[in-house]
């Protein structure tokens, strides 16, 4: 790993930034205080909301931490243009209109209105960047695309280490060419949204497994890699380090912790026998995301269009009402493939347990005879 990042945290353990209220300052602080790298998720927040969370986190820890940004999404093809030739807000596609009609029954059931699908596509990106340049943080990561080279250079001049999520070797190459400091290599096992740079419905279920992806990216670029996807134990961290990663990013493992801001129903569902598997779905947001299979996913997943963030805005009131009414069958229960291994622990203690498991696995590997197997 680049020494610039190595020096930031003692353990090669990164807490994934989970948007939607999960990655709260208390969680990030606990992870950083324990020697990992805690992360705030700026996605779906205003620039001021992000700034206030950064201030709160700085009041809880003096250790390094990161902030994650969602990249602005491109307009729909054929977006209307004004007299100046500039693209106006993309019109709601016919596919989103059809999906809204299908969700009318959900709105009636939860006694709420559907959200406005045209509520914005850039997630306040420019305003958040301005905050992070005026008030630099140690690490910034990006999801859903590659920032412009000048953005990465501005952050570097501010003293910020930059990472970009990739799900394929060609995406990693684009990140290296843009000038980021490292890549987050996200395998298809990961919970939540896949950080694909080009959303293509034809490749929804053709993602690459984490270990295979690490090997492919390692042969494509020279950037340090942070591995993400289904990691729940220290032995798995040892495996990705042995494969060439410099650190491991864990999301679902920290979602279950006591400091996590996840809804109690979401935490319980991770190990509830009622939820036996995960799938990638567009049902809740219009972008491929891995979650526990529930009623909403089964009924609407096959029909959800490739329209992010329109579908996210559309279903937001439904998801909030389902959570408020205690109905896990209508919630977006994001989770990685290792969800059943979740542990209900304080976040700091989880970092310590993972570090001990990692040390034990590394010792076992070093003690194994050359060419032999570890029992």
C-alpha positions as CSV (number, residue, x, y, z in Angstrom):
1,X,0.0,0.0,0.0
2,X,1.1,3.5,-0.7
3,X,2.8,4.8,2.5
4,X,0.6,7.9,2.4
5,X,-2.4,5.7,3.2
6,X,-0.6,3.1,5.3
7,X,0.4,5.8,7.8
8,X,-3.3,6.7,8.3
9,X,-4.5,3.6,10.2
10,X,-2.7,0.7,11.9
11,X,-5.0,-2.1,10.8
12,X,-5.8,-2.8,7.1
13,X,-9.5,-2.6,7.9
14,X,-11.8,0.0,6.2
15,X,-15.4,0.6,7.3
16,X,-17.4,0.9,4.1
17,X,-19.4,4.1,3.7
18,X,-23.0,3.0,3.7
19,X,-25.5,5.7,2.6
20,X,-29.0,6.1,4.0
21,X,-28.1,6.8,7.6
22,X,-26.0,3.7,8.4
23,X,-22.5,5.3,8.4
24,X,-23.1,7.8,11.2
25,X,-20.2,9.7,12.9
26,X,-20.4,7.4,16.0
27,X,-19.7,4.4,13.8
28,X,-16.8,6.0,11.9
29,X,-15.3,7.3,15.1
30,X,-15.4,3.9,16.8
31,X,-13.7,2.3,13.9
32,X,-11.0,4.9,13.6
33,X,-10.3,4.9,17.3
34,X,-9.8,1.2,17.2
35,X,-7.2,1.5,14.5
36,X,-9.2,1.0,11.3
37,X,-10.4,3.7,8.9
38,X,-13.9,4.9,9.6
39,X,-16.0,6.5,6.8
40,X,-18.9,8.8,6.4
41,X,-21.3,8.5,3.5
42,X,-22.2,11.8,1.9
43,X,-24.6,10.2,-0.5
44,X,-28.2,11.4,-0.2
45,X,-27.2,14.2,2.1
46,X,-26.9,17.9,1.5
47,X,-23.5,19.6,1.5
48,X,-24.3,21.2,4.9
49,X,-25.5,17.9,6.2
50,X,-22.2,16.3,5.2
51,X,-20.3,19.2,6.8
52,X,-22.2,18.9,10.1
53,X,-21.4,15.2,10.2
54,X,-17.7,15.9,9.6
55,X,-17.7,18.4,12.4
56,X,-19.4,15.9,14.7
57,X,-16.9,13.2,13.8
58,X,-14.0,15.4,14.4
59,X,-15.4,16.1,17.9
60,X,-15.4,12.3,18.5
61,X,-11.9,11.4,17.2
62,X,-8.7,12.9,16.2
63,X,-7.8,10.0,14.0
64,X,-8.0,9.9,10.2
65,X,-11.3,9.1,8.5
66,X,-12.8,9.2,5.0
67,X,-15.8,10.7,3.3
68,X,-17.5,9.1,0.3
69,X,-19.2,11.0,-2.6
70,X,-21.6,9.7,-5.3
71,X,-20.7,10.8,-8.8
72,X,-23.3,12.8,-10.7
73,X,-25.3,10.6,-13.1
74,X,-25.5,11.3,-16.8
75,X,-28.7,12.6,-18.4
76,X,-31.0,10.3,-20.2
77,X,-30.3,10.1,-24.0
78,X,-32.5,12.6,-25.7
79,X,-32.8,15.0,-22.8
80,X,-34.5,18.2,-23.9
81,X,-32.3,21.3,-24.6
82,X,-33.1,24.9,-24.2
83,X,-32.4,27.8,-26.5
84,X,-28.8,28.0,-25.2
85,X,-28.2,24.4,-26.1
86,X,-27.6,23.3,-22.5
87,X,-29.4,20.1,-21.4
88,X,-32.3,20.7,-19.1
89,X,-33.4,18.3,-16.4
90,X,-33.9,14.9,-18.0
91,X,-37.6,14.1,-18.5
92,X,-39.0,11.2,-16.7
93,X,-38.7,8.2,-19.0
94,X,-41.6,6.2,-20.2
95,X,-40.1,3.2,-18.3
96,X,-40.1,5.1,-15.0
97,X,-43.8,6.1,-15.6
98,X,-44.7,2.5,-16.2
99,X,-42.8,1.5,-13.0
100,X,-44.6,4.2,-11.0
101,X,-47.9,2.8,-12.2
102,X,-46.9,-0.6,-11.0
103,X,-45.9,0.8,-7.6
104,X,-49.3,2.6,-7.1
105,X,-50.5,-0.4,-5.1
106,X,-47.5,-0.1,-2.8
107,X,-48.3,3.6,-2.2
108,X,-51.9,2.7,-1.4
109,X,-50.8,-0.1,1.0
110,X,-48.4,2.2,2.9
111,X,-50.8,5.2,2.7
112,X,-48.2,7.5,1.2
113,X,-47.4,9.2,-2.1
114,X,-44.7,8.1,-4.5
115,X,-41.6,10.3,-4.6
116,X,-40.8,12.7,-7.5
117,X,-38.4,10.8,-9.8
118,X,-37.0,14.1,-11.1
119,X,-35.6,15.3,-7.7
120,X,-32.1,15.7,-9.0
121,X,-29.2,13.7,-10.5
122,X,-26.0,15.2,-9.1
123,X,-26.5,14.6,-5.3
124,X,-25.1,18.0,-4.6
125,X,-21.7,16.9,-5.9
126,X,-20.1,20.3,-6.7
127,X,-21.2,21.8,-3.3
128,X,-19.8,18.8,-1.4
129,X,-16.5,19.1,-3.3
130,X,-16.3,22.7,-2.4
131,X,-16.8,21.9,1.3
132,X,-14.1,19.2,1.1
133,X,-11.6,21.5,-0.5
134,X,-12.3,24.3,2.0
135,X,-12.2,21.9,4.9
136,X,-10.0,19.0,3.8
137,X,-10.4,15.5,5.2
138,X,-7.7,12.7,5.2
139,X,-9.5,10.5,2.6
140,X,-12.2,10.9,0.0
141,X,-13.6,8.0,-2.1
142,X,-15.9,8.1,-5.1
143,X,-18.7,5.8,-6.2
144,X,-20.5,5.4,-9.6
145,X,-17.7,6.8,-11.8
146,X,-14.4,8.6,-12.1
147,X,-13.9,12.2,-11.1
148,X,-12.2,14.6,-13.5
149,X,-8.4,14.7,-13.2
150,X,-8.5,18.3,-12.0
151,X,-10.8,17.3,-9.1
152,X,-8.4,14.6,-8.0
153,X,-5.4,17.0,-8.3
154,X,-7.2,19.7,-6.3
155,X,-7.9,17.1,-3.5
156,X,-4.3,16.0,-3.6
157,X,-3.1,19.6,-3.2
158,X,-5.4,19.9,-0.3
159,X,-3.6,16.8,1.3
160,X,-6.5,14.4,0.7
161,X,-5.9,10.8,-0.4
162,X,-8.4,9.7,-3.1
163,X,-9.9,6.3,-3.9
164,X,-12.4,5.3,-6.6
165,X,-14.6,2.2,-6.6
166,X,-14.2,-0.1,-9.6
167,X,-15.9,-3.3,-10.6
168,X,-13.8,-4.2,-13.7
169,X,-10.2,-3.9,-14.9
170,X,-11.1,-1.3,-17.6
171,X,-12.6,0.9,-14.9
172,X,-9.4,0.6,-12.8
173,X,-7.4,1.7,-15.8
174,X,-9.6,4.8,-16.2
175,X,-9.1,5.6,-12.6
176,X,-5.3,5.3,-12.9
177,X,-5.3,7.6,-16.0
178,X,-7.4,10.2,-14.1
179,X,-4.8,10.3,-11.3
180,X,-6.5,8.8,-8.3
181,X,-4.3,7.5,-5.5
182,X,-5.9,4.0,-5.2
183,X,-8.9,1.9,-6.2
184,X,-11.5,0.1,-4.2
185,X,-11.9,-3.2,-6.0
186,X,-15.6,-4.2,-5.4
187,X,-16.5,-7.8,-6.1
188,X,-20.0,-8.9,-7.0
189,X,-20.4,-10.3,-3.5
190,X,-20.7,-6.8,-2.0
191,X,-23.8,-5.5,-0.4
192,X,-25.5,-2.3,-1.5
193,X,-24.9,-0.6,-4.8
194,X,-22.4,-1.9,-7.2
195,X,-20.1,1.0,-8.1
196,X,-20.1,0.3,-11.8
197,X,-19.1,3.3,-14.0
198,X,-21.4,2.5,-16.9
199,X,-24.8,1.1,-15.9
200,X,-25.7,-1.6,-18.4
201,X,-28.7,-3.8,-17.8
202,X,-27.1,-6.6,-19.9
203,X,-24.4,-7.0,-17.3
204,X,-26.5,-6.9,-14.2
205,X,-25.7,-10.4,-13.0
206,X,-22.3,-10.8,-14.7
207,X,-20.2,-9.2,-12.0
208,X,-16.7,-10.5,-11.2
209,X,-16.0,-12.3,-7.9
210,X,-13.6,-10.4,-5.6
211,X,-10.5,-12.7,-5.7
212,X,-10.7,-13.0,-9.5
213,X,-11.2,-9.2,-9.8
214,X,-8.2,-8.4,-7.5
215,X,-6.0,-10.6,-9.8
216,X,-7.3,-8.9,-13.0
217,X,-7.0,-5.4,-11.6
218,X,-3.5,-6.2,-10.3
219,X,-2.4,-7.1,-13.8
220,X,-4.0,-4.0,-15.3
221,X,-2.9,-1.1,-13.0
222,X,-0.2,-0.3,-10.5
223,X,-2.4,1.5,-8.0
224,X,-2.9,0.2,-4.4
225,X,-6.1,-1.8,-4.0
226,X,-8.6,-1.9,-1.2
227,X,-10.7,-5.1,-1.5
228,X,-14.5,-5.1,-0.9
229,X,-17.1,-7.7,-1.2
230,X,-18.5,-10.2,1.3
231,X,-15.7,-9.9,3.8
232,X,-16.8,-10.8,7.3
233,X,-13.8,-12.4,9.0
234,X,-10.1,-11.7,9.6
235,X,-9.2,-14.9,7.6
236,X,-10.9,-13.3,4.6
237,X,-8.9,-10.2,5.1
238,X,-5.8,-12.3,5.1
239,X,-6.9,-13.9,1.8
240,X,-7.4,-10.6,0.0
241,X,-4.1,-9.3,1.3
242,X,-2.3,-12.4,0.1
243,X,-4.0,-11.9,-3.3
244,X,-2.5,-8.4,-3.6
245,X,-4.8,-6.0,-1.9
246,X,-3.4,-3.5,0.6
247,X,-6.5,-3.4,2.8
248,X,-10.0,-4.7,3.1
249,X,-13.3,-2.7,3.1
250,X,-16.2,-4.2,5.1
251,X,-19.7,-3.0,5.0
252,X,-22.2,-5.6,6.1
253,X,-20.0,-6.6,9.0
254,X,-20.2,-3.0,10.4
255,X,-23.8,-2.6,9.5
256,X,-24.7,-5.0,12.3
257,X,-22.6,-3.2,15.0
258,X,-24.1,-1.3,17.9
259,X,-23.0,2.1,16.6
260,X,-24.4,1.6,13.1
261,X,-27.3,3.8,12.2
262,X,-29.1,1.0,10.4
263,X,-32.7,0.4,11.3
264,X,-33.1,-2.3,13.9
265,X,-35.2,-4.4,11.5
266,X,-32.3,-4.2,9.0
267,X,-29.8,-5.4,11.6
268,X,-32.0,-8.3,12.7
269,X,-32.7,-9.4,9.1
270,X,-29.0,-10.1,8.5
271,X,-29.2,-13.3,10.6
272,X,-33.0,-13.9,10.5
273,X,-33.7,-17.3,9.0
274,X,-36.6,-15.7,7.1
275,X,-34.0,-14.1,4.8
276,X,-32.0,-16.9,3.3
277,X,-30.2,-15.2,0.3
278,X,-29.2,-12.0,-1.4
279,X,-29.7,-10.9,-5.0
280,X,-28.7,-7.9,-7.1
281,X,-31.8,-5.8,-7.9
282,X,-32.9,-2.5,-9.4
283,X,-36.2,-2.6,-7.5
284,X,-35.4,0.1,-5.0
285,X,-33.1,2.5,-6.8
286,X,-32.9,1.7,-10.5
287,X,-29.2,0.6,-10.2
288,X,-27.9,-2.9,-9.4
289,X,-27.6,-3.3,-5.6
290,X,-27.3,-6.4,-3.5
291,X,-29.8,-7.0,-0.7
292,X,-31.7,-9.6,1.2
293,X,-34.5,-11.0,-0.9
294,X,-37.9,-9.8,0.4
295,X,-41.4,-9.4,-0.9
296,X,-40.7,-6.0,-2.6
297,X,-37.7,-7.3,-4.4
298,X,-39.5,-10.4,-5.6
299,X,-42.5,-8.6,-6.8
300,X,-40.9,-5.6,-8.4
301,X,-37.3,-6.5,-9.2
302,X,-38.0,-8.1,-12.5
303,X,-39.7,-4.9,-13.8
304,X,-37.6,-2.1,-12.4
305,X,-36.0,0.0,-15.1
306,X,-32.4,1.0,-15.4
307,X,-33.1,4.5,-14.1
308,X,-30.9,5.8,-11.3
309,X,-31.6,8.0,-9.3
310,X,-35.1,8.3,-10.6
311,X,-36.3,5.0,-9.1
312,X,-34.5,5.8,-5.9
313,X,-36.5,9.0,-5.6
314,X,-39.7,7.3,-6.6
315,X,-39.5,4.6,-3.9
316,X,-38.0,6.7,-1.1
317,X,-41.4,7.4,0.6
318,X,-42.3,3.7,0.3
319,X,-39.1,2.6,2.0
320,X,-39.4,5.1,4.8
321,X,-43.0,4.2,5.5
322,X,-42.2,0.5,5.5
323,X,-39.4,1.1,8.0
324,X,-41.7,3.3,10.2
325,X,-44.4,0.6,10.2
326,X,-42.0,-2.2,11.1
327,X,-42.4,-4.0,7.7
328,X,-39.0,-5.4,6.6
329,X,-40.7,-6.8,3.5
330,X,-40.9,-3.3,2.0
331,X,-37.4,-2.1,3.0
332,X,-34.2,-2.1,1.0
333,X,-32.2,-4.6,3.2
334,X,-28.8,-4.1,1.6
335,X,-26.4,-6.9,2.6
336,X,-23.4,-8.7,1.2
337,X,-23.3,-12.5,0.6
338,X,-21.7,-13.0,4.0
339,X,-24.5,-11.5,5.9
340,X,-25.3,-14.5,8.0
341,X,-21.8,-14.2,9.6
342,X,-22.7,-10.8,11.1
343,X,-21.8,-10.2,14.7
344,X,-23.6,-8.0,17.1
345,X,-20.6,-6.2,18.6
346,X,-19.5,-2.7,19.3
347,X,-17.6,-1.4,16.2
348,X,-14.3,-0.9,18.0
349,X,-14.4,-4.4,19.4
350,X,-15.2,-5.8,16.0
351,X,-12.1,-4.1,14.6
352,X,-10.0,-5.7,17.4
353,X,-11.6,-9.2,16.7
354,X,-10.9,-8.9,13.0
355,X,-7.3,-7.8,13.6
356,X,-6.8,-10.7,15.9
357,X,-8.3,-13.1,13.4
358,X,-6.1,-11.6,10.7
359,X,-3.0,-12.1,12.8
360,X,-3.9,-15.7,13.5
361,X,-4.5,-16.4,9.8
362,X,-1.2,-14.7,8.8
363,X,0.7,-16.7,11.4
364,X,-0.9,-20.0,10.2
365,X,0.0,-19.1,6.6
366,X,3.6,-18.3,7.5
367,X,3.9,-21.5,9.5
368,X,2.6,-23.7,6.7
369,X,5.3,-25.8,4.9
370,X,6.0,-24.5,1.4
371,X,3.6,-26.1,-1.0
372,X,1.5,-27.5,1.8
373,X,-1.9,-26.9,3.1
374,X,-3.1,-25.2,6.2
375,X,-5.4,-27.4,8.2
